[in-house]
Amino acid sequence: MPAVQSLARTVVLDRRHLSAEAVKTAMRCGAALHLHFDRTGPVWMLSDGRRVSDEAAKFVLASVNVVSVGEDLFCGATSQTFRYVD
């Protein structure tokens, strides 16, 4: 049933969006978003210790109010710290 599949996909996107909005809200209140890598891949965390899904982090990074701070470890690599700016 295409309608059911479409609805399920919409619910997943909505859940990710809410998660991203919660992250941006925390960042507006002063939390930073940090990236590090372990053996399973990228790990995103807020400075208050809460983990952030990779999907939510991608939504957050797409915001014009979220900027990278600090330097990249390697040329062309993703920054590892991000902050919210007005």
C-alpha positions as CSV (number, residue, x, y, z in Angstrom):
1,M,0.0,0.0,0.0
2,P,1.8,3.1,-1.2
3,A,-0.2,5.5,1.1
4,V,0.8,3.6,4.2
5,Q,4.5,3.5,3.2
6,S,4.4,7.2,2.4
7,L,2.8,7.9,5.8
8,A,5.4,5.8,7.6
9,R,8.2,7.7,5.8
10,T,6.6,11.0,6.8
11,V,6.4,9.9,10.5
12,V,10.1,9.0,10.5
13,L,11.0,12.4,8.9
14,D,8.8,14.1,11.5
15,R,10.5,12.3,14.3
16,R,13.9,13.3,12.9
17,H,12.8,16.9,12.5
18,L,11.5,17.0,16.1
19,S,14.8,15.6,17.3
20,A,16.7,18.2,15.2
21,E,14.5,21.0,16.7
22,A,15.2,19.7,20.2
23,V,19.0,19.9,19.4
24,K,18.7,23.4,18.0
25,T,16.7,24.5,21.1
26,A,19.5,23.1,23.3
27,M,22.1,24.9,21.2
28,R,20.1,28.2,21.4
29,C,20.4,27.8,25.1
30,G,24.2,27.5,24.9
31,A,25.0,23.9,24.2
32,A,27.5,23.0,21.6
33,L,27.3,20.1,19.1
34,H,30.4,17.9,19.1
35,L,31.5,15.3,16.6
36,H,33.9,12.5,17.2
37,F,34.6,9.1,15.5
38,D,34.7,5.7,17.0
39,R,35.0,2.2,15.4
40,T,31.3,2.4,14.3
41,G,31.6,5.8,12.6
42,P,30.6,9.4,13.6
43,V,29.2,10.1,17.1
44,W,27.4,13.3,17.7
45,M,26.9,14.7,21.2
46,L,25.7,17.9,22.8
47,S,28.0,19.5,25.4
48,D,25.4,18.5,28.0
49,G,26.1,14.8,27.3
50,R,23.0,13.9,25.2
51,R,23.7,11.8,22.1
52,V,22.4,13.1,18.8
53,S,21.5,10.8,15.8
54,D,23.5,11.3,12.6
55,E,20.2,12.2,10.8
56,A,19.3,14.8,13.3
57,A,22.8,16.3,13.2
58,K,22.6,16.6,9.4
59,F,19.3,18.5,9.8
60,V,20.8,20.8,12.4
61,L,24.0,21.5,10.3
62,A,21.8,22.5,7.4
63,S,20.5,25.5,9.5
64,V,22.0,28.9,8.6
65,N,22.2,29.6,12.4
66,V,24.6,26.7,13.1
67,V,28.2,27.4,12.4
68,S,31.4,25.4,12.9
69,V,33.9,26.8,15.4
70,G,37.5,25.9,15.8
71,E,39.7,24.3,13.2
72,D,39.5,21.1,11.2
73,L,42.0,18.4,12.0
74,F,42.6,17.7,8.4
75,C,42.2,19.9,5.3
76,G,38.7,19.5,3.9
77,A,37.5,17.5,6.9
78,T,34.3,18.4,8.9
79,S,34.8,20.6,11.9
80,Q,34.2,18.8,15.2
81,T,32.4,21.6,17.1
82,F,29.3,23.6,16.1
83,R,27.5,26.4,17.8
84,Y,24.2,28.2,17.3
85,V,24.4,31.9,16.4
86,D,21.7,34.6,15.9
